[in-house]
Amino acid sequence: MISLPFSRFRFHCRTVTPLSLPPYAGSAWRGAFGYALKRTVCVTRTPRCPDCLLWRSCAYSDIFETPPPPDTPLLANCSAAPHPFILHPEATNGATWKVDEAFTVDLTLIGRAVSQLPYIVHAWGEMGKQGVGRGRGRYRLEGVSQLAGGVWHPIHEAGGGLSPLPAEAEAPPPPPEGVCRLVIETPLRIRHGQRLMGPAAFRFRGLVASLLRRLSLLHHFHGDGPLEVDFRDLVARAETVEPGESSLGWYDWQRYSTRQRTAMKMGGLTGWLTFAAGDLRPFWPWLALGRWLHVGKSVSMGLGRYRISTETD
């Protein structure tokens, strides 16, 4: 069964100038983070990472353009493996901070990417000097905490060293009993067939297939290698699972892509569905891990987050 270590970090920041961020600000943070990390670690200044001599030994490419082995069949239609990080902005509905106000941003690192934390912390501080969001609001990094055992532990203060705790593999809790509710907290973008799944077209099979693909690829490229799991059987069994009650909607929003120089639509599913807990048992280890590692498209910017609750929660 899947065992994929990961760690969640919290960056404690304080504004130097006013800072304004749009809804689902993970897009703004991801763009600024990638730019700052590349400026921090790139020594060759080669325009395209695949053309660089250091492509397979660089912290930036490891995080943002993970190079798959040339003979891997898993990514036949993709140019890079999944990003081993997820950004969790403090506010998903947009926010504005005045000068000298504190805020936090969480970041999950998955598998071997945790070893790149020193570069990431340095880049996060440099990112504050460059500015983020509309008007390039600037901040200073005051410290970093790490979540372990349900408690946030300080691991870095500005001007000091870095003392991270070991990454942990999340042990799934016992499967739920009775009726449980799957709550989609940030827009869920899953392509099922030729289209994104909308409220009327939701299929549990599509959710499971997307989750299995994401977690197995993360395990393959950022964990301990390929998994020996009968994915076809699991997806086929998911075909029989139907939700009970549901209240799903579609949230439309868009972000501006600096690389493509155009606005991109990023709408996705939100809302909730109920399931008989017994129906979820075959998929429970995957669903439990997905609560932390998200599912669907654009997860590195915080999309595809969900939680699962029971009638007694």
Steps between C-alpha positions, in 0.01 A plus 500: 500500500607857444730663756609846392679730750424870490533805725297816537678828574367840600678817390446787745519831317449870574420762240749775415263667251125447444433155355190409300424151370217370278264210579677163505831677534694177459549597137671827597713325762601221264615742230702712743640192675618342175665822384677551835616139527644500150688824562630354826638169373559535125873539429505448123214737402409260221163619357346149488556256786512187276793658312698551820785273607366511858138421416493174695685635804339841557265599782287711266444226242444247779214714635356664187609296199572154638679316218359149451733221391496483120376141493207534742162389357298681768545845346476418135273800440659738753825694499553499878399315814248653744628789710600373847354801680164656585444862602232579759442877518351636821195642320334344195262791438769761448646725764666835556753576773622841611860580592641303796227237507575132557378220274590139428524273198519120531699277268492120478812324370469142383755219507859589412404865439525552877878489459479827301357693797813717562485633143125554531527695826769724352293553184193587710693777667626629166147487363392744769758752377379465139131532584187295439154566358351822369739788553778261599438522873812421700543316827774357720523140611503479880503125553393154391306232690445133420191294578575174681268297718228761457721774653689783328869499596729801432791388279641833377524865603620784281879514511526159663549140399255241376406191702231305314335192645494170304228468239225256596282262304138563592341192655134498397249513785249214531241496221185696588174337600145582396453788259789734423520826313767601250536879506685669211669806649680648199400463132539143380608463137484142376491409134276201442484404135547814292358753748540622854249338735220743579233469772265291284780284361674409826614137511671339797696295248649821358602618846665167585679471165644852536604436861668167419691654212621797702609306808662219303701748291610688812608170655682398182697821445529651848464194724626143490419413140208331325214345694377146451126567508220375274382844392262362237315301763469796736371730227252233384371458856461877531256488207236348730523768771224760486464802730192544716414863561703766327528875464753576230563824317750648261732784603629705208819698532803576289866576544751678282785286369818703463664220302213474249408870526130435517217459750416134570166369623542291814145409602430185697256304714417606854245372749441163663378142450405221741599135469436180689828457685511131413515587131818700560695230686688362197621851418545632853886509521506704178216731600656558843837597349331716238363724777858618550631480144189613305369370167438620146667769294697803626539354849839665555320834537258356757210376286335162550500505881231296673415359840290205613273521803248268664164561665672504840772755407 
